[in-house]
Amino acid sequence: MFCSWTGFSNVIPGFPRYSVVGDSRNGVYNLRIMNASLDDDAEFQCQVGPARMHKAIRANARLSVISPPSSIEIVDHLPNSKIEIRENQEFQLECLVKNAKPAAKIVWYRGNVELKLDKRVDTTTEVGEKHSKRYNVLSRIKLQPTSEDDYEDYTCEARHEALPPDMPLRVTVQLSVLYPPGVPYIEGYTEGETIRRGQTVELTCKSRGGNPPAQLIWYKNGEQIRMAYRTAGRVSENIYTFTADATDNKARYRCEASNIMSQAPLKAEIQLTVLFAPAQVSISGPTEARIGDSVPLTCTTANSNPPAEIKWLVAGRHVRNATSRTMVSPEGGWITTSNITATVAPNKRSLVVICHGINMQLTENIVSTHTINVLYPPSHPIIHGYSEGTSIAVGTVQKISCISSGGNPLATLTWYKNDKKINSVTKVNDRSVSAEVTILVNVTDNEARYKCEASNSATEIPLFETVTLNVHFPPDHVVIRKDPPELKTGTMATLTCDSSSSNPEAKLSWWREGIPVTGVTNVTKPGLHGGKVSSIVLALDITPELNGIVYTCQATNEALQRSVHDAITLEVLYKPTFSDVPSEEQMGIEGQSLVLALQATGNPSNIAYTWTKDGTDAAQDSRVIVDGSVLNITHLQKEDAGMYTCEAVNSEGATSVKFNISVQYPAIIKDVPKFVMVSPGEDAQLYCMAEGNPLSESHITWRREGFSDSDMEQRTVRSYRNGTSFLMIQQPTREDNGNFHCVVNNGIGNETTRPVYLIVKYKPEIDASPQIAKAASNTGDTGRLVCRASGAPKLRFTWSREGATIPVNTTEKYYIDFNEVDFVTYESVLLVKHVRPSDYGGYECVVRNEMGFATTTVKLDVTTAPDPPTSLSILNVTHDTIIVGWIPGFDGGMEPSYRIRYRPSAAFGEGYRYVDVIGNNITSFAITGLSMATDYTISIMSFNKLGSSKYLPDTLRAKTSKRPNKSA
């Protein structure tokens, strides 16, 4: 770093933290560095001059910047953490101090004592850039801790000249050294000390040291008795409190201490001494004896420590020189046993023996008493409460008593029923005893032998008395048997009813659906419990009607007026039978549904149904639905008619019913002639062939417009054969030509009508209508001439002009077209092509048939305005509309239109209103928007491109109605 200036300045360019301070007059120039950092660690030079022939002079100064460490840590361990390590296990601690300049010095402490260790390695490493170099120091020490190191703090301290002396960097960890516990010891009992039974004992086991603290467990005679323990610091304690009893005498109590560092549990053990008297004394030996008997007796004490002594007292006197012996008890202590023999003296009812068990050391005395009864036999027992031969009804309560007097002890009375012991109620007083049995009488008591026995210890054979009961009881049930087991129609069967045992015997009877029927009584035989069983038989002729019939058998004990019943529902096997069968003849209407629902009954009731039509499956068409006994034809057709059979089958056989289904359908006309042609005076026969169901002569009629009923009767003859109606018209004339209508209606659907045209031959007749009487065409166009005529038979047409016949379709000038308008009307159309002026004029048409001929002339002229219609008529009238119709006149050779004029007839001064009718072949029109109840005058004219005709005279009048028609 160089300093140079001209004059005096305290700013060094480029180094804002650097400034020069001092006294220029005295030549003092000092360098001040603010906020020094490691970047300022360098050599600085101050230069003066050169100036005024003097060379520059320089002085160097070295600046060393120190930096305290940034952190300190014990590697892999958090500050103040606990490190768990086993005793004598070698491990190392590493302390890392970072970013110090110069390198920091590390000092180790154990607790507050500085550690001086040989096994210590310190390593210093450089970190950072060249101009900001710092140092990390890692110090590693090795330890082999003992139990003394448990809970000890190990501290790493960093010392550095940049740190305040009283505030070094420090980090501490604590060791937790695992080591085994100390040997346990027992407090609360000293071996050899004695304890009385019932005394409360508190044994405390303790163990000091150990990490983790010791686990303490109590054992008694090798069996674990308590695991609960507590710790305080490094001391464990397990307290076992109990009440001493005989089992604790010579019992060994052991306490074991261990932790995870123990190779084997550490033990402390004591043996208790417990003093106790026997808990009880018992005397064994006979409790009864006769006078003069020698009775052996044994007295035994419960276990005692020390052994108990036994003292006897017989009939109030001490027994001396009684033998006794002791044995070790498995429960602790000793058991003492003593035997004596006592003799029963006369004139005494009992002998009392007392045994004392005495623990001399505890001065406790336990006493037991034993009484020996002196035996005497009782008197013979007596029974009362029932006299033999008396009848008892079942279900009643009967009490019988037995009494015996005297005896020592008093007699024991025991009741038996047929040698089987039964319960009784015993009553005892000073001199006698009684026993009463209460019997809820049932069938087993009939002829039952009840015995009362009296006995005591003095009787070798019991004394007894007996009584035998007589019980009336009804039958418990009846059972019905049928033979054969399976009942079939047309066979014979028998029903046999057997009653259970009854006393007296039961009376049997048969009932059918609640009505008595006669049966044959069979034999009566001995039954259970001294009663009798009876049987009754009923013979049946099996028919289907018996299926489901209930037969009941009743058995009555007349002495008790009590009965039992059993019922059987007959199941008769029979083939199916149909019930409520519809009529064999079934009628249906085409298009509608026909349902035949049958019902057959049989046994078994699992019945299969089959429907056939004329011997084949009836359900071949999807319209025919068969569901068991139901046939449903959903949309009848003519083809559905036929013989249908329903067969019902079960395992017993089959039954079938037949139905003839006839399908009614609308009558239609199958065939009529288009026309019938006859000569005048010849009878004409028309025919009409029909089909339908039903179909008869009355269903076919003939009509003719203009013919009254009387005309039809007088002039026609009708006949009918095989669906065909014949109509003969007698001697028809030309006026009879026209349609005769055959009408068929059988009441199903709508009527059907077909026309037959009657033609009576006649010569041709020319149609002279104005619209075809002449023709018009312009030069160069095609002229169309129409010749129309009627006649029969068929007409022939010939065209000629000026006497020369026009050839038929052999030249390009003329073309002739022939049309059959109806059965008797024909027309011939002559087309004149490329009309020239010479073509205008008359053309003759000749019409012929076998009956004659007719001629007419059709004139061809140039096109002109049309002629007016030949007539105008009223077709219909409403409240605001008038419909008119007209017959066109000659059209002038061009397509015509029409103009209708109308006005109210009463308004002479009011003008006409007009409406044009445009279109081809229109011959009617509706005039709308008229006033109600108003009379109108109407006329018409025609027009085309060349002009118009005159109006028809105002002669046609029509009046609108007053109100709208209902149909409007």
Secondary structure as the mmCIF struct_conf table of DSSP 4:
data_model
#
loop_
_struct_conf.conf_type_id
_struct_conf.id
_struct_conf.beg_label_comp_id
_struct_conf.beg_label_asym_id
_struct_conf.beg_label_seq_id
_struct_conf.end_label_comp_id
_struct_conf.end_label_asym_id
_struct_conf.end_label_seq_id
BEND BEND1 THR A 6 GLY A 7
BEND BEND2 ASN A 10 ASN A 10
STRN STRN1 VAL A 11 VAL A 11
TURN_TY1_P TURN_TY1_P1 PRO A 13 GLY A 14
TURN_TY1_P TURN_TY1_P2 PRO A 16 ARG A 17
STRN STRN2 TYR A 18 ASP A 23
TURN_TY1_P TURN_TY1_P3 SER A 24 GLY A 27
STRN STRN3 VAL A 28 ILE A 33
BEND BEND3 MET A 34 ASN A 35
HELX_RH_3T_P HELX_RH_3T_P1 LEU A 38 ASP A 40
STRN STRN4 ALA A 42 VAL A 48
STRN STRN5 ALA A 51 ALA A 51
TURN_TY1_P TURN_TY1_P4 ARG A 52 MET A 53
STRN STRN6 HIS A 54 HIS A 54
HELX_LH_PP_P HELX_LH_PP_P1 LYS A 55 ALA A 56
STRN STRN7 ILE A 57 LEU A 63
STRN STRN8 SER A 67 SER A 67
BEND BEND4 SER A 70 SER A 70
STRN STRN9 SER A 71 ILE A 74
TURN_TY1_P TURN_TY1_P5 VAL A 75 ASP A 76
STRN STRN10 HIS A 77 HIS A 77
TURN_TY1_P TURN_TY1_P6 PRO A 79 ASN A 80
STRN STRN11 LYS A 82 ARG A 86
TURN_TY1_P TURN_TY1_P7 GLU A 87 ASN A 88
STRN STRN12 PHE A 91 ALA A 100
STRN STRN13 LYS A 101 LYS A 101
BEND BEND5 PRO A 102 PRO A 102
STRN STRN14 LYS A 105 ARG A 110
TURN_TY1_P TURN_TY1_P8 GLY A 111 ASN A 112
STRN STRN15 VAL A 113 GLU A 114
BEND BEND6 ASP A 118 LYS A 119
STRN STRN16 ARG A 120 VAL A 127
BEND BEND7 GLY A 128 GLY A 128
BEND BEND8 LYS A 130 LYS A 130
TURN_TY1_P TURN_TY1_P9 HIS A 131 SER A 132
STRN STRN17 ARG A 134 LEU A 143
HELX_RH_3T_P HELX_RH_3T_P2 SER A 147 ASP A 149
TURN_TY1_P TURN_TY1_P10 ASP A 150 TYR A 151
STRN STRN18 ASP A 153 ARG A 159
TURN_TY1_P TURN_TY1_P11 GLU A 161 ALA A 162
BEND BEND9 LEU A 163 LEU A 163
TURN_TY1_P TURN_TY1_P12 PRO A 165 ASP A 166
STRN STRN19 LEU A 169 LEU A 178
STRN STRN20 TYR A 179 TYR A 179
HELX_LH_PP_P HELX_LH_PP_P2 PRO A 180 PRO A 184
STRN STRN21 TYR A 185 GLU A 187
BEND BEND10 GLY A 188 GLY A 188
TURN_TY1_P TURN_TY1_P13 GLU A 191 GLY A 192
STRN STRN22 THR A 194 ARG A 196
TURN_TY1_P TURN_TY1_P14 ARG A 197 GLY A 198
STRN STRN23 THR A 200 ARG A 208
TURN_TY1_P TURN_TY1_P15 GLY A 210 GLY A 210
STRN STRN24 ASN A 211 ASN A 211
TURN_TY1_P TURN_TY1_P16 PRO A 212 PRO A 213
HELX_LH_PP_P HELX_LH_PP_P3 ALA A 214 ALA A 214
STRN STRN25 GLN A 215 LYS A 220
TURN_TY1_P TURN_TY1_P17 ASN A 221 GLY A 222
STRN STRN26 GLU A 223 ARG A 226
STRN STRN27 ARG A 230 ALA A 232
TURN_TY1_P TURN_TY1_P18 GLY A 233 ARG A 234
STRN STRN28 VAL A 235 THR A 243
HELX_RH_3T_P HELX_RH_3T_P3 ALA A 246 ASP A 248
TURN_TY1_P TURN_TY1_P19 ASN A 249 LYS A 250
HELX_LH_PP_P HELX_LH_PP_P4 ALA A 251 ALA A 251
STRN STRN29 ARG A 252 SER A 258
TURN_TY1_P TURN_TY1_P20 ILE A 260 MET A 261
BEND BEND11 GLN A 263 ALA A 264
STRN STRN30 LEU A 266 GLN A 271
STRN STRN31 THR A 273 LEU A 275
STRN STRN32 PHE A 276 PHE A 276
BEND BEND12 ALA A 279 ALA A 279
STRN STRN33 VAL A 281 SER A 284
BEND BEND13 GLY A 285 GLY A 285
BEND BEND14 THR A 287 THR A 287
STRN STRN34 GLU A 288 ALA A 289
TURN_TY1_P TURN_TY1_P21 ILE A 291 GLY A 292
STRN STRN35 SER A 294 THR A 301
HELX_LH_PP_P HELX_LH_PP_P5 ALA A 302 ASN A 303
STRN STRN36 SER A 304 ASN A 305
BEND BEND15 PRO A 306 PRO A 306
HELX_LH_PP_P HELX_LH_PP_P6 PRO A 307 ALA A 308
STRN STRN37 GLU A 309 VAL A 314
TURN_TY1_P TURN_TY1_P22 ALA A 315 GLY A 316
STRN STRN38 ARG A 317 VAL A 319
HELX_LH_PP_P HELX_LH_PP_P7 ARG A 320 ARG A 320
BEND BEND16 ASN A 321 ASN A 321
STRN STRN39 THR A 323 VAL A 328
TURN_TY1_P TURN_TY1_P23 PRO A 330 GLU A 331
BEND BEND17 GLY A 332 GLY A 333
STRN STRN40 TRP A 334 THR A 343
HELX_LH_PP_P HELX_LH_PP_P8 VAL A 344 ALA A 345
BEND BEND18 PRO A 346 ASN A 347
BEND BEND19 ARG A 349 ARG A 349
STRN STRN41 SER A 350 ASN A 359
TURN_TY1_P TURN_TY1_P24 MET A 360 THR A 363
STRN STRN42 GLU A 364 VAL A 374
HELX_LH_PP_P HELX_LH_PP_P9 LEU A 375 LEU A 375
STRN STRN43 TYR A 376 TYR A 376
HELX_LH_PP_P HELX_LH_PP_P10 SER A 379 PRO A 381
STRN STRN44 ILE A 382 HIS A 384
BEND BEND20 GLY A 385 GLY A 385
TURN_TY1_P TURN_TY1_P25 GLU A 388 GLY A 389
STRN STRN45 SER A 391 ALA A 393
TURN_TY1_P TURN_TY1_P26 VAL A 394 GLY A 395
STRN STRN46 VAL A 397 SER A 405
TURN_TY1_P TURN_TY1_P27 GLY A 407 GLY A 407
STRN STRN47 ASN A 408 ASN A 408
TURN_TY1_P TURN_TY1_P28 PRO A 409 LEU A 410
HELX_LH_PP_P HELX_LH_PP_P11 ALA A 411 ALA A 411
STRN STRN48 THR A 412 LYS A 417
TURN_TY1_P TURN_TY1_P29 ASN A 418 ASP A 419
STRN STRN49 LYS A 420 ILE A 422
STRN STRN50 VAL A 425 VAL A 428
BEND BEND21 ASP A 430 ARG A 431
STRN STRN51 SER A 432 LEU A 440
HELX_RH_3T_P HELX_RH_3T_P4 VAL A 443 ASP A 445
TURN_TY1_P TURN_TY1_P30 ASN A 446 GLU A 447
STRN STRN52 ARG A 449 SER A 455
TURN_TY1_P TURN_TY1_P31 SER A 457 ALA A 458
BEND BEND22 GLU A 460 ILE A 461
STRN STRN53 LEU A 463 THR A 468
STRN STRN54 ASN A 470 HIS A 472
STRN STRN55 PHE A 473 PHE A 473
BEND BEND23 ASP A 476 ASP A 476
STRN STRN56 VAL A 478 ASP A 483
BEND BEND24 PRO A 484 GLU A 486
STRN STRN57 LEU A 487 LYS A 488
TURN_TY1_P TURN_TY1_P32 THR A 489 GLY A 490
STRN STRN58 MET A 492 SER A 499
STRN STRN59 SER A 502 ASN A 503
BEND BEND25 PRO A 504 PRO A 504
HELX_LH_PP_P HELX_LH_PP_P12 GLU A 505 ALA A 506
STRN STRN60 LYS A 507 ARG A 512
TURN_TY1_P TURN_TY1_P33 GLU A 513 GLY A 514
STRN STRN61 ILE A 515 VAL A 517
STRN STRN62 VAL A 520 PRO A 526
HELX_RH_3T_P HELX_RH_3T_P5 LEU A 528 GLY A 530
STRN STRN63 LYS A 532 ASP A 541
HELX_RH_3T_P HELX_RH_3T_P6 PRO A 544 LEU A 546
TURN_TY1_P TURN_TY1_P34 ASN A 547 GLY A 548
STRN STRN64 VAL A 550 ASN A 557
TURN_TY1_P TURN_TY1_P35 GLU A 558 GLN A 561
STRN STRN65 ARG A 562 THR A 569
STRN STRN66 VAL A 572 SER A 579
BEND BEND26 ASP A 580 ASP A 580
HELX_LH_PP_P HELX_LH_PP_P13 VAL A 581 SER A 583
BEND BEND27 GLU A 584 GLU A 584
STRN STRN67 GLU A 585 ILE A 589
TURN_TY1_P TURN_TY1_P36 GLU A 590 GLY A 591
BEND BEND28 GLN A 592 GLN A 592
STRN STRN68 LEU A 594 ALA A 597
STRN STRN69 GLN A 599 ASN A 603
BEND BEND29 PRO A 604 PRO A 604
STRN STRN70 ALA A 608 LYS A 613
TURN_TY1_P TURN_TY1_P37 ASP A 614 GLY A 615
STRN STRN71 THR A 616 ASP A 617
TURN_TY1_P TURN_TY1_P38 ALA A 618 ALA A 619
BEND BEND30 ASP A 621 ASP A 621
TURN_TY1_P TURN_TY1_P39 SER A 622 ARG A 623
STRN STRN72 VAL A 624 ASP A 627
TURN_TY1_P TURN_TY1_P40 GLY A 628 SER A 629
STRN STRN73 VAL A 630 ILE A 633
BEND BEND31 THR A 634 HIS A 635
HELX_RH_3T_P HELX_RH_3T_P7 LYS A 638 ASP A 640
STRN STRN74 GLY A 642 ASN A 650
TURN_TY1_P TURN_TY1_P41 SER A 651 GLU A 652
STRN STRN75 GLY A 653 ASP A 671
BEND BEND32 LYS A 674 LYS A 674
STRN STRN76 PHE A 675 VAL A 678
TURN_TY1_P TURN_TY1_P42 PRO A 680 GLY A 681
BEND BEND33 GLU A 682 GLU A 682
STRN STRN77 ALA A 684 ASN A 693
BEND BEND34 PRO A 694 PRO A 694
HELX_RH_3T_P HELX_RH_3T_P8 GLU A 697 HIS A 699
STRN STRN78 ILE A 700 ARG A 703
TURN_TY1_P TURN_TY1_P43 GLU A 705 GLY A 706
HELX_RH_AL_P HELX_RH_AL_P1 ASP A 709 ARG A 715
STRN STRN79 THR A 716 ARG A 721
TURN_TY1_P TURN_TY1_P44 ASN A 722 GLY A 723
STRN STRN80 THR A 724 ILE A 729
BEND BEND35 GLN A 731 GLN A 731
HELX_RH_3T_P HELX_RH_3T_P9 ARG A 734 ASP A 736
STRN STRN81 GLY A 738 VAL A 744
BEND BEND36 GLY A 747 GLY A 749
STRN STRN82 THR A 752 VAL A 760
STRN STRN83 TYR A 762 ILE A 766
HELX_RH_AL_P HELX_RH_AL_P2 PRO A 770 ALA A 773
STRN STRN84 LYS A 774 ALA A 776
TURN_TY1_P TURN_TY1_P45 THR A 779 GLY A 780
BEND BEND37 ASP A 781 ASP A 781
STRN STRN85 GLY A 783 ALA A 792
BEND BEND38 PRO A 793 PRO A 793
STRN STRN86 ARG A 796 ARG A 801
TURN_TY1_P TURN_TY1_P46 GLU A 802 GLY A 803
STRN STRN87 ALA A 804 THR A 805
HELX_LH_PP_P HELX_LH_PP_P14 ILE A 806 PRO A 807
BEND BEND39 VAL A 808 ASN A 809
BEND BEND40 THR A 811 LYS A 813
STRN STRN88 TYR A 814 GLU A 820
BEND BEND41 ASP A 822 VAL A 824
STRN STRN89 THR A 825 VAL A 832
BEND BEND42 HIS A 834 HIS A 834
HELX_RH_3T_P HELX_RH_3T_P10 PRO A 837 ASP A 839
STRN STRN90 GLY A 841 ASN A 849
TURN_TY1_P TURN_TY1_P47 GLU A 850 MET A 851
STRN STRN91 GLY A 852 ASP A 861
HELX_LH_PP_P HELX_LH_PP_P15 ALA A 865 PRO A 869
BEND BEND43 THR A 870 THR A 870
STRN STRN92 SER A 871 VAL A 877
BEND BEND44 HIS A 879 ASP A 880
STRN STRN93 ILE A 882 ILE A 887
TURN_TY1_P TURN_TY1_P48 GLY A 892 GLY A 893
BEND BEND45 MET A 894 MET A 894
STRN STRN94 SER A 897 PRO A 904
TURN_TY1_P TURN_TY1_P49 SER A 905 ALA A 906
TURN_TY1_P TURN_TY1_P50 PHE A 908 GLY A 909
BEND BEND46 GLU A 910 GLU A 910
HELX_LH_PP_P HELX_LH_PP_P16 GLY A 911 TYR A 912
STRN STRN95 ARG A 913 VAL A 917
BEND BEND47 GLY A 919 GLY A 919
TURN_TY1_P TURN_TY1_P51 ASN A 920 ASN A 921
STRN STRN96 SER A 924 ILE A 927
BEND BEND48 GLY A 929 GLY A 929
HELX_LH_PP_P HELX_LH_PP_P17 LEU A 930 SER A 931
TURN_TY1_P TURN_TY1_P52 MET A 932 ALA A 933
STRN STRN97 ASP A 935 ASN A 944
TURN_TY1_P TURN_TY1_P53 LYS A 945 LEU A 946
STRN STRN98 GLY A 947 SER A 948
HELX_LH_PP_P HELX_LH_PP_P18 LYS A 950 PRO A 953
TURN_TY1_P TURN_TY1_P54 ASP A 954 THR A 955
STRN STRN99 LEU A 956 LYS A 959
BEND BEND49 LYS A 962 ARG A 963
TURN_TY1_P TURN_TY1_P55 LYS A 966 SER A 967
#
